[in-house]
């Protein structure tokens, strides 16, 4: 059994990497982590 630890799973690349691993490696353990904080102002994200 393989084990994977993915950082940045809330982002585009981390999310899709995690999904691909879960689909391809059915007998593996996939653990993901991300830092969900309010560092950037929400209004800056909306304006982009």
N, CA, C and O atoms as a Tripos MOL2 file, in Angstrom:
@<TRIPOS>MOLECULE
protein
  192   191    48     0     0
PROTEIN
NO_CHARGES

@<TRIPOS>ATOM
      1 N           0.8460   -1.1770    0.0000 N.3       1 UNK1
      2 CA          0.0000    0.0000    0.0000 C.3       1 UNK1
      3 C           0.8950    1.2450    0.0000 C.2       1 UNK1
      4 O           1.8160    1.3620    0.8090 O.2       1 UNK1
      5 N           0.6100    2.1620   -0.9140 N.am      2 UNK2
      6 CA          1.3550    3.4130   -0.9700 C.3       2 UNK2
      7 C           0.6300    4.4820   -0.1620 C.2       2 UNK2
      8 O          -0.5910    4.4530   -0.0100 O.2       2 UNK2
      9 N           1.4130    5.4200    0.3470 N.am      3 UNK3
     10 CA          0.8520    6.5400    1.0910 C.3       3 UNK3
     11 C           1.3380    7.8380    0.4510 C.2       3 UNK3
     12 O           2.5080    7.9650    0.0880 O.2       3 UNK3
     13 N           0.4190    8.8030    0.3200 N.am      4 UNK4
     14 CA          0.7360   10.0900   -0.2750 C.3       4 UNK4
     15 C           0.3180   11.1940    0.6810 C.2       4 UNK4
     16 O          -0.7290   11.1140    1.3240 O.2       4 UNK4
     17 N           1.1480   12.2250    0.7650 N.am      5 UNK5
     18 CA          0.8420   13.4060    1.5630 C.3       5 UNK5
     19 C           0.8980   14.5980    0.6140 C.2       5 UNK5
     20 O           1.9630   14.9330    0.0940 O.2       5 UNK5
     21 N          -0.2390   15.2310    0.3910 N.am      6 UNK6
     22 CA         -0.3460   16.3220   -0.5700 C.3       6 UNK6
     23 C          -0.5580   17.6350    0.1870 C.2       6 UNK6
     24 O          -1.4380   17.7340    1.0420 O.2       6 UNK6
     25 N           0.2520   18.6330   -0.1360 N.am      7 UNK7
     26 CA          0.0620   19.9610    0.4450 C.3       7 UNK7
     27 C          -0.6180   20.8500   -0.5870 C.2       7 UNK7
     28 O          -0.4470   20.6610   -1.7920 O.2       7 UNK7
     29 N          -1.3800   21.8050   -0.1130 N.am      8 UNK8
     30 CA         -2.0600   22.7330   -1.0070 C.3       8 UNK8
     31 C          -3.2720   22.1260   -1.6950 C.2       8 UNK8
     32 O          -3.5470   22.4470   -2.8510 O.2       8 UNK8
     33 N          -3.9990   21.2570   -1.0090 N.am      9 UNK9
     34 CA         -5.1190   20.5530   -1.6370 C.3       9 UNK9
     35 C          -6.3140   21.4570   -1.9380 C.2       9 UNK9
     36 O          -7.2020   21.0590   -2.6920 O.2       9 UNK9
     37 N          -6.3570   22.6460   -1.3770 N.am     10 UNK10
     38 CA         -7.4630   23.5540   -1.6800 C.3      10 UNK10
     39 C          -7.2240   24.3040   -2.9870 C.2      10 UNK10
     40 O          -8.1400   24.9280   -3.5220 O.2      10 UNK10
     41 N          -6.0170   24.2460   -3.4930 N.am     11 UNK11
     42 CA         -5.6990   24.9010   -4.7650 C.3      11 UNK11
     43 C          -5.9910   23.9970   -5.9510 C.2      11 UNK11
     44 O          -6.3020   22.8170   -5.7890 O.2      11 UNK11
     45 N          -5.8880   24.5610   -7.1290 N.am     12 UNK12
     46 CA         -6.2190   23.8380   -8.3560 C.3      12 UNK12
     47 C          -5.3480   22.5990   -8.5560 C.2      12 UNK12
     48 O          -5.8650   21.5040   -8.7750 O.2      12 UNK12
     49 N          -4.0380   22.7690   -8.4820 N.am     13 UNK13
     50 CA         -3.1220   21.6530   -8.7430 C.3      13 UNK13
     51 C          -3.2340   20.5890   -7.6590 C.2      13 UNK13
     52 O          -3.3160   19.3980   -7.9590 O.2      13 UNK13
     53 N          -3.2370   21.0160   -6.4000 N.am     14 UNK14
     54 CA         -3.3400   20.0510   -5.3110 C.3      14 UNK14
     55 C          -4.6380   19.2720   -5.3330 C.2      14 UNK14
     56 O          -4.6550   18.0700   -5.0670 O.2      14 UNK14
     57 N          -5.7220   19.9570   -5.6490 N.am     15 UNK15
     58 CA         -7.0350   19.3030   -5.7060 C.3      15 UNK15
     59 C          -7.0660   18.2390   -6.7900 C.2      15 UNK15
     60 O          -7.4950   17.1100   -6.5500 O.2      15 UNK15
     61 N          -6.6070   18.6020   -7.9910 N.am     16 UNK16
     62 CA         -6.6640   17.6560   -9.1050 C.3      16 UNK16
     63 C          -5.6420   16.5300   -8.9620 C.2      16 UNK16
     64 O          -5.8830   15.4140   -9.4220 O.2      16 UNK16
     65 N          -4.5210   16.8100   -8.3350 N.am     17 UNK17
     66 CA         -3.5490   15.7530   -8.0590 C.3      17 UNK17
     67 C          -4.1400   14.7410   -7.0900 C.2      17 UNK17
     68 O          -3.9940   13.5330   -7.2760 O.2      17 UNK17
     69 N          -4.8000   15.2340   -6.0660 N.am     18 UNK18
     70 CA         -5.4320   14.3550   -5.0840 C.3      18 UNK18
     71 C          -6.5130   13.4990   -5.7250 C.2      18 UNK18
     72 O          -6.5880   12.2980   -5.4680 O.2      18 UNK18
     73 N          -7.3510   14.1100   -6.5610 N.am     19 UNK19
     74 CA         -8.3910   13.3400   -7.2460 C.3      19 UNK19
     75 C          -7.7920   12.2510   -8.1250 C.2      19 UNK19
     76 O          -8.2780   11.1200   -8.1300 O.2      19 UNK19
     77 N          -6.7440   12.5830   -8.8650 N.am     20 UNK20
     78 CA         -6.1080   11.6060   -9.7460 C.3      20 UNK20
     79 C          -5.5270   10.4430   -8.9490 C.2      20 UNK20
     80 O          -5.6580    9.2860   -9.3490 O.2      20 UNK20
     81 N          -4.8900   10.7450   -7.8330 N.am     21 UNK21
     82 CA         -4.3270    9.6740   -7.0000 C.3      21 UNK21
     83 C          -5.4210    8.7750   -6.4370 C.2      21 UNK21
     84 O          -5.2700    7.5540   -6.4100 O.2      21 UNK21
     85 N          -6.5020    9.3640   -5.9940 N.am     22 UNK22
     86 CA         -7.6000    8.5740   -5.4420 C.3      22 UNK22
     87 C          -8.2270    7.6640   -6.4980 C.2      22 UNK22
     88 O          -8.6510    6.5520   -6.1850 O.2      22 UNK22
     89 N          -8.2870    8.1270   -7.7380 N.am     23 UNK23
     90 CA         -8.8750    7.3180   -8.8080 C.3      23 UNK23
     91 C          -7.9280    6.2220   -9.2750 C.2      23 UNK23
     92 O          -8.3660    5.1060   -9.5540 O.2      23 UNK23
     93 N          -6.6370    6.5260   -9.3650 N.am     24 UNK24
     94 CA         -5.6730    5.5810   -9.9310 C.3      24 UNK24
     95 C          -5.1270    4.5900   -8.9070 C.2      24 UNK24
     96 O          -4.8580    3.4380   -9.2470 O.2      24 UNK24
     97 N          -4.9640    5.0140   -7.6860 N.am     25 UNK25
     98 CA         -4.3410    4.1920   -6.6440 C.3      25 UNK25
     99 C          -5.3970    3.7900   -5.6220 C.2      25 UNK25
    100 O          -5.4320    4.3310   -4.5170 O.2      25 UNK25
    101 N          -6.2380    2.8650   -5.9810 N.am     26 UNK26
    102 CA         -7.3810    2.5110   -5.1410 C.3      26 UNK26
    103 C          -6.9940    1.9410   -3.7800 C.2      26 UNK26
    104 O          -7.7580    2.0690   -2.8240 O.2      26 UNK26
    105 N          -5.8280    1.3170   -3.6730 N.am     27 UNK27
    106 CA         -5.4230    0.7210   -2.4010 C.3      27 UNK27
    107 C          -4.4400    1.6050   -1.6340 C.2      27 UNK27
    108 O          -3.7110    1.1150   -0.7720 O.2      27 UNK27
    109 N          -4.4150    2.8970   -1.9390 N.am     28 UNK28
    110 CA         -3.4740    3.8220   -1.3100 C.3      28 UNK28
    111 C          -4.1670    4.7120   -0.2930 C.2      28 UNK28
    112 O          -5.3920    4.8380   -0.2720 O.2      28 UNK28
    113 N          -3.3520    5.3190    0.5420 N.am     29 UNK29
    114 CA         -3.8190    6.3120    1.5010 C.3      29 UNK29
    115 C          -3.3650    7.6760    0.9980 C.2      29 UNK29
    116 O          -2.1830    7.8910    0.7310 O.2      29 UNK29
    117 N          -4.3200    8.5920    0.8730 N.am     30 UNK30
    118 CA         -4.0070    9.9500    0.4240 C.3      30 UNK30
    119 C          -4.4230   10.9030    1.5330 C.2      30 UNK30
    120 O          -5.5910   10.9480    1.9190 O.2      30 UNK30
    121 N          -3.4600   11.6660    2.0450 N.am     31 UNK31
    122 CA         -3.7110   12.6590    3.0890 C.3      31 UNK31
    123 C          -3.4000   14.0260    2.5050 C.2      31 UNK31
    124 O          -2.3420   14.2330    1.9110 O.2      31 UNK31
    125 N          -4.3260   14.9540    2.6790 N.am     32 UNK32
    126 CA         -4.1210   16.3010    2.1500 C.3      32 UNK32
    127 C          -4.2360   17.3470    3.2340 C.2      32 UNK32
    128 O          -4.9660   17.1790    4.2100 O.2      32 UNK32
    129 N          -3.5010   18.4340    3.0470 N.am     33 UNK33
    130 CA         -3.5250   19.5400    4.0050 C.3      33 UNK33
    131 C          -3.4100   20.8530    3.2410 C.2      33 UNK33
    132 O          -2.7960   20.9150    2.1760 O.2      33 UNK33
    133 N          -4.0010   21.8880    3.7940 N.am     34 UNK34
    134 CA         -3.8660   23.2280    3.2400 C.3      34 UNK34
    135 C          -4.0340   24.2290    4.3720 C.2      34 UNK34
    136 O          -4.5800   23.9070    5.4270 O.2      34 UNK34
    137 N          -3.5640   25.4280    4.1420 N.am     35 UNK35
    138 CA         -3.6670   26.4880    5.1310 C.3      35 UNK35
    139 C          -4.8080   27.4200    4.7280 C.2      35 UNK35
    140 O          -4.6660   28.2220    3.8050 O.2      35 UNK35
    141 N          -5.9230   27.3090    5.4160 N.am     36 UNK36
    142 CA         -7.0820   28.1490    5.1250 C.3      36 UNK36
    143 C          -7.0780   29.3150    6.1070 C.2      36 UNK36
    144 O          -7.4740   29.1720    7.2640 O.2      36 UNK36
    145 N          -6.6270   30.4610    5.6290 N.am     37 UNK37
    146 CA         -6.5860   31.6290    6.5090 C.3      37 UNK37
    147 C          -7.1270   32.8530    5.7830 C.2      37 UNK37
    148 O          -7.4670   32.7860    4.6010 O.2      37 UNK37
    149 N          -7.2020   33.9300    6.4720 N.am     38 UNK38
    150 CA         -7.7420   35.1690    5.9170 C.3      38 UNK38
    151 C          -6.6180   36.1580    5.6000 C.2      38 UNK38
    152 O          -6.7900   37.3630    5.7810 O.2      38 UNK38
    153 N          -5.4900   35.6710    5.1370 N.am     39 UNK39
    154 CA         -4.3470   36.5340    4.8510 C.3      39 UNK39
    155 C          -4.6800   37.5540    3.7690 C.2      39 UNK39
    156 O          -4.3790   38.7400    3.9060 O.2      39 UNK39
    157 N          -5.3040   37.0840    2.6940 N.am     40 UNK40
    158 CA         -5.7030   37.9900    1.6220 C.3      40 UNK40
    159 C          -7.1220   38.4680    1.8580 C.2      40 UNK40
    160 O          -7.9880   37.6960    2.2710 O.2      40 UNK40
    161 N          -7.3540   39.7400    1.5940 N.am     41 UNK41
    162 CA         -8.6810   40.3100    1.7320 C.3      41 UNK41
    163 C          -9.6300   39.6570    0.7250 C.2      41 UNK41
    164 O          -9.2700   39.4650   -0.4360 O.2      41 UNK41
    165 N         -10.8160   39.3250    1.1630 N.am     42 UNK42
    166 CA        -11.7870   38.6620    0.3100 C.3      42 UNK42
    167 C         -12.1360   39.5380   -0.8950 C.2      42 UNK42
    168 O         -12.3640   39.0190   -1.9880 O.2      42 UNK42
    169 N         -12.1800   40.8330   -0.7110 N.am     43 UNK43
    170 CA        -12.5080   41.7470   -1.8130 C.3      43 UNK43
    171 C         -11.4490   41.7130   -2.9060 C.2      43 UNK43
    172 O         -11.7860   41.8650   -4.0810 O.2      43 UNK43
    173 N         -10.1830   41.5200   -2.5590 N.am     44 UNK44
    174 CA         -9.1370   41.3900   -3.5720 C.3      44 UNK44
    175 C          -9.3620   40.1490   -4.4280 C.2      44 UNK44
    176 O          -9.1340   40.1800   -5.6370 O.2      44 UNK44
    177 N          -9.8080   39.0600   -3.8110 N.am     45 UNK45
    178 CA        -10.0600   37.8250   -4.5500 C.3      45 UNK45
    179 C         -11.2640   38.0010   -5.4770 C.2      45 UNK45
    180 O         -11.2660   37.4850   -6.5950 O.2      45 UNK45
    181 N         -12.2730   38.7180   -5.0230 N.am     46 UNK46
    182 CA        -13.4650   38.9160   -5.8520 C.3      46 UNK46
    183 C         -13.1610   39.7980   -7.0500 C.2      46 UNK46
    184 O         -13.7390   39.5950   -8.1180 O.2      46 UNK46
    185 N         -12.2680   40.7750   -6.9020 N.am     47 UNK47
    186 CA        -11.9670   41.7030   -7.9840 C.3      47 UNK47
    187 C         -11.0730   41.1250   -9.0510 C.2      47 UNK47
    188 O         -10.9720   41.6920  -10.1390 O.2      47 UNK47
    189 N         -10.4300   40.0260   -8.7770 N.am     48 UNK48
    190 CA         -9.5000   39.4250   -9.7430 C.3      48 UNK48
    191 C         -10.1780   38.7220  -10.8500 C.2      48 UNK48
    192 O          -9.5160   38.1730  -11.7310 O.2      48 UNK48
@<TRIPOS>BOND
     1     1     2 1
     2     2     3 1
     3     3     4 2
     4     3     5 am
     5     5     6 1
     6     6     7 1
     7     7     8 2
     8     7     9 am
     9     9    10 1
    10    10    11 1
    11    11    12 2
    12    11    13 am
    13    13    14 1
    14    14    15 1
    15    15    16 2
    16    15    17 am
    17    17    18 1
    18    18    19 1
    19    19    20 2
    20    19    21 am
    21    21    22 1
    22    22    23 1
    23    23    24 2
    24    23    25 am
    25    25    26 1
    26    26    27 1
    27    27    28 2
    28    27    29 am
    29    29    30 1
    30    30    31 1
    31    31    32 2
    32    31    33 am
    33    33    34 1
    34    34    35 1
    35    35    36 2
    36    35    37 am
    37    37    38 1
    38    38    39 1
    39    39    40 2
    40    39    41 am
    41    41    42 1
    42    42    43 1
    43    43    44 2
    44    43    45 am
    45    45    46 1
    46    46    47 1
    47    47    48 2
    48    47    49 am
    49    49    50 1
    50    50    51 1
    51    51    52 2
    52    51    53 am
    53    53    54 1
    54    54    55 1
    55    55    56 2
    56    55    57 am
    57    57    58 1
    58    58    59 1
    59    59    60 2
    60    59    61 am
    61    61    62 1
    62    62    63 1
    63    63    64 2
    64    63    65 am
    65    65    66 1
    66    66    67 1
    67    67    68 2
    68    67    69 am
    69    69    70 1
    70    70    71 1
    71    71    72 2
    72    71    73 am
    73    73    74 1
    74    74    75 1
    75    75    76 2
    76    75    77 am
    77    77    78 1
    78    78    79 1
    79    79    80 2
    80    79    81 am
    81    81    82 1
    82    82    83 1
    83    83    84 2
    84    83    85 am
    85    85    86 1
    86    86    87 1
    87    87    88 2
    88    87    89 am
    89    89    90 1
    90    90    91 1
    91    91    92 2
    92    91    93 am
    93    93    94 1
    94    94    95 1
    95    95    96 2
    96    95    97 am
    97    97    98 1
    98    98    99 1
    99    99   100 2
   100    99   101 am
   101   101   102 1
   102   102   103 1
   103   103   104 2
   104   103   105 am
   105   105   106 1
   106   106   107 1
   107   107   108 2
   108   107   109 am
   109   109   110 1
   110   110   111 1
   111   111   112 2
   112   111   113 am
   113   113   114 1
   114   114   115 1
   115   115   116 2
   116   115   117 am
   117   117   118 1
   118   118   119 1
   119   119   120 2
   120   119   121 am
   121   121   122 1
   122   122   123 1
   123   123   124 2
   124   123   125 am
   125   125   126 1
   126   126   127 1
   127   127   128 2
   128   127   129 am
   129   129   130 1
   130   130   131 1
   131   131   132 2
   132   131   133 am
   133   133   134 1
   134   134   135 1
   135   135   136 2
   136   135   137 am
   137   137   138 1
   138   138   139 1
   139   139   140 2
   140   139   141 am
   141   141   142 1
   142   142   143 1
   143   143   144 2
   144   143   145 am
   145   145   146 1
   146   146   147 1
   147   147   148 2
   148   147   149 am
   149   149   150 1
   150   150   151 1
   151   151   152 2
   152   151   153 am
   153   153   154 1
   154   154   155 1
   155   155   156 2
   156   155   157 am
   157   157   158 1
   158   158   159 1
   159   159   160 2
   160   159   161 am
   161   161   162 1
   162   162   163 1
   163   163   164 2
   164   163   165 am
   165   165   166 1
   166   166   167 1
   167   167   168 2
   168   167   169 am
   169   169   170 1
   170   170   171 1
   171   171   172 2
   172   171   173 am
   173   173   174 1
   174   174   175 1
   175   175   176 2
   176   175   177 am
   177   177   178 1
   178   178   179 1
   179   179   180 2
   180   179   181 am
   181   181   182 1
   182   182   183 1
   183   183   184 2
   184   183   185 am
   185   185   186 1
   186   186   187 1
   187   187   188 2
   188   187   189 am
   189   189   190 1
   190   190   191 1
   191   191   192 2
@<TRIPOS>SUBSTRUCTURE
     1 UNK1         2 RESIDUE 1 A UNK
     2 UNK2         6 RESIDUE 1 A UNK
     3 UNK3        10 RESIDUE 1 A UNK
     4 UNK4        14 RESIDUE 1 A UNK
     5 UNK5        18 RESIDUE 1 A UNK
     6 UNK6        22 RESIDUE 1 A UNK
     7 UNK7        26 RESIDUE 1 A UNK
     8 UNK8        30 RESIDUE 1 A UNK
     9 UNK9        34 RESIDUE 1 A UNK
    10 UNK10       38 RESIDUE 1 A UNK
    11 UNK11       42 RESIDUE 1 A UNK
    12 UNK12       46 RESIDUE 1 A UNK
    13 UNK13       50 RESIDUE 1 A UNK
    14 UNK14       54 RESIDUE 1 A UNK
    15 UNK15       58 RESIDUE 1 A UNK
    16 UNK16       62 RESIDUE 1 A UNK
    17 UNK17       66 RESIDUE 1 A UNK
    18 UNK18       70 RESIDUE 1 A UNK
    19 UNK19       74 RESIDUE 1 A UNK
    20 UNK20       78 RESIDUE 1 A UNK
    21 UNK21       82 RESIDUE 1 A UNK
    22 UNK22       86 RESIDUE 1 A UNK
    23 UNK23       90 RESIDUE 1 A UNK
    24 UNK24       94 RESIDUE 1 A UNK
    25 UNK25       98 RESIDUE 1 A UNK
    26 UNK26      102 RESIDUE 1 A UNK
    27 UNK27      106 RESIDUE 1 A UNK
    28 UNK28      110 RESIDUE 1 A UNK
    29 UNK29      114 RESIDUE 1 A UNK
    30 UNK30      118 RESIDUE 1 A UNK
    31 UNK31      122 RESIDUE 1 A UNK
    32 UNK32      126 RESIDUE 1 A UNK
    33 UNK33      130 RESIDUE 1 A UNK
    34 UNK34      134 RESIDUE 1 A UNK
    35 UNK35      138 RESIDUE 1 A UNK
    36 UNK36      142 RESIDUE 1 A UNK
    37 UNK37      146 RESIDUE 1 A UNK
    38 UNK38      150 RESIDUE 1 A UNK
    39 UNK39      154 RESIDUE 1 A UNK
    40 UNK40      158 RESIDUE 1 A UNK
    41 UNK41      162 RESIDUE 1 A UNK
    42 UNK42      166 RESIDUE 1 A UNK
    43 UNK43      170 RESIDUE 1 A UNK
    44 UNK44      174 RESIDUE 1 A UNK
    45 UNK45      178 RESIDUE 1 A UNK
    46 UNK46      182 RESIDUE 1 A UNK
    47 UNK47      186 RESIDUE 1 A UNK
    48 UNK48      190 RESIDUE 1 A UNK
